[in-house]
Amino acid sequence: MHTVLELASGVALWASPPQVKIPALAALGVIRALRSRARVKRQARPREAAVELRWTDVSMTLAPKNTKANKTASDREESEDHSSQSKWEGRPTRILDGVSGVAKPGRLLAIMGPSGSGKTSLLNTLAMQVPANKRLTLVGALTANGGAVGRGGGGSGVATHRTAYVQQEDVFYSQLTVEETLTMAAKLRMAAGTSRADRDTAVSAMLNRLGLAHVRDSRVGDKKTRGISGGEKKRLSLACELVGHSPAVVCADEPTSGLDSFQAQRVMESLRELAREEGRTVVCSIHQPRGSIVALFDDVLLMAGGRVIYMGPMSDAAAWFSARGHPIPTNCNPAEFLIDLVSVDTSSAAAEAASRARLKALADACAEAAATVASSAPLGANITKATATSGGGNGVGGGDGGGDDMIASFGGGGGGGGGVLKQFALLLQRSWRQVSRDSATNSVRLATSLNSAFVFGSIFWRMGRSQTSIQDRMGLLQVSVINAAMAALMKTLTAFTKEKVIVDRERASGAYTMFPYLAAKLTAELPVGAFFPLAFGLVVYPMAGLHPTLGRFAKFCALITLESFTSSAIGLCVSSVAPSTEAAVAMGPAIMVLFIVFGGYYVNADNVPVCFKWINKCSVIKWAFQGLCINEFEGLEFEVTKASDQWNGAQVLDRLSFSAAHGNSVGTAATQQVNVAAFCYLSTLYLLEKSSPKFQFIDEVAALTS
């Protein structure tokens, strides 16, 4: 209901006069920001003690789509399907099947299993990071220190403990240094009243703890820019999740993926230290770890086909499997043996049947030995013991933790960035560093702009005032408009879809709202984004011999620059709904082609069919081309050799339907571009807010059956 009312209000305000529209939209944005900040404050909680997680009979089921025609390859990626055949036969897919287990404070729990076993699905459930899906059913019981978590535990679906979730993909602002990245995370997460000295102490302590102090001044980097190693990025991801709000539970999704053996060892040692030295509850999914990493595991949960094969201490796994006729060979990596043991051999029908029979026997044996899975001392004793043995840590066990205590002493479930203005200042600083330091991208953009300018200037060199120069002028103005629009559009499509991953991760933790983020991004990109179309205009205008007055040259550069920003706004709007970079790159140019067709050069505005008039009104190409034509042709006189020749620019504009008699001017064209850009920016803000990450919480089985 709120969404419908907000959309209706936005449409009504957009149709209002400017003196009503602008202040009303600004007030609406402020109200939304204040409401969001109030929600964040309500969710803020004080620092918590150690947490023991228990889950019982957790099942996850994905319902089939209505028709077989809709069952595409993307469906296979929505879940870790251990029985893909059921999906194509129209039956629900059971992703998790009655999974039970426990994660204790002060211990590192590893979730292992072959691909498609349900590791990530279970980890997402424990971290409350299961993407919301109407076709997905998630039931069972999840408790933290004996208190229910999820809708069945109080109706709100909000956990009573903090969880740090380290995703498998490490995405950062590539041009920021390691220290700047962690400092920004601390500023956004820590309480508003935290002093700079306390924050710097916390950041330094975290850098030292996770072995990042030696690269604190190195840029994070990406595929274009050389930066820190993959293992250091993984530890930086962990540091960003830990700094500022001291989560009691840490969940990491395959933290060793893509790393060499040494870096994988360092990452796992860091997770082990978080559990042992600080009393945190650490859970990670992992695939095929080496022997030295297996030795770091305190507990292991082995899965296959969505069922639990073994749950208990790693030290007891060999005896458990040996008692069931599967002894682990000497001098063999236990993880490799266990993964092979629970994998399905599909080389032949007989081998597959034998594999499934073995898995069923092991899963049934584990279910029958539920006492082994759930056996432990009373809950209070477990937490007390873990706390007492955690070397001081971060306030979990008391003692003098030095800088570690500093890291844990700031609560708040996100939103530490303060009010809208403070968030804007922080995000502006980060965006400016990213844009201004990206020399590789900026160099390519400058080279492309200058190359296009020299090519166009050479082709249309020193156009005179002949009749043929009229067509040449229109052609130059048209390709200049298309060049500026496509350059800005493609840059935005490729950059923002990647940046959106970071934004979704940060706003999921309540670090900031969308309005200050988008405002900061646009402000930071304003001077850099204006430089490239200006450089293009500075070269092509004198080479082509366009209208030789300073005022006309200034208007030419202004219109090209304004069009560049409008195209960038269109790119933001497209990227906000596109699921991936590839999809955005496919959607953006398709929209721009429509704008080019209705841009005033190929189809006269007076001849556009009524049903397509709205495209003509929305075409950024049309308004930019119209403004440039009016700027160029007004006041020009051409050589006349016969009676049918056009002798002045007014006649050219009249033939294009761009004349003043049609109510057109440079100012009108610029105003319409501003309107298109403003609409796209507001649409982007709305779409980003409405597409915020939504997660599905576990439902109590009893609640569903009652």
Secondary structure, 3 states (H helix, E strand, C coil): CHHHHHHHHHHHHHCCCHHHHHHHHHHHHHHHHHHHHHHHHHHCCCCCCCCCEEEEEEEEEECCCCCHHHCCHHHHHCCCCCCHHHHHCCCCEEEEEEEEEEECCCCEEEEECCCCCCHHHHHHHHCCCCECCCCEEEEEEEEECCEECCHHHCCCCCCCCCEEEECCCCCCCCCCEHHHHHHHHHHHHCCCCCCHHHHHHHHHHHHHHCCCHHHCCCECCCCCCCCCCHHHHHHHHHHHHHCCCCCCEEEEECCCCCCCHHHHHHHHHHHHHHHHHHCCEEEEECCCCCHHHHCCCCEEEEEECCEEEEEEEHHHHHHHHHHCCCCCCCCCCHHHHHHHHCCCCCCCHHHHHHHHHHHHHHHHHHHHCHHHHHCCCCHHHHHHHHHHHCCCCCCCCCCCCCHHHHHHCCCCCCCCCCCHHHHHHHHHHHHHHHHHHCHHHHHHHHHHHHHHHHHHHHHCCCCCCCCHHHHHHHHHHHHHHHHHHHHHHHHHHHHHHHHHHHHHHHHHCCCCCHHHHHHHHHHHHHHHHHHHHHHHHHHHHHHHCCCCCHHHHHHHHHHHHHHHHHHHHHHHHHHHHCCCHHHHHHHHHHHHHHHHHCCCCCCCHHHCCHHHHHHHHHCHHHHHHHHHHHHHHCCCECCCCCCCCCCEHHHHHHHCCCCHHHCCCHHHHHHHHHHHHHHHHHHHHHHHHHCCCCECCCEEHHHHHC
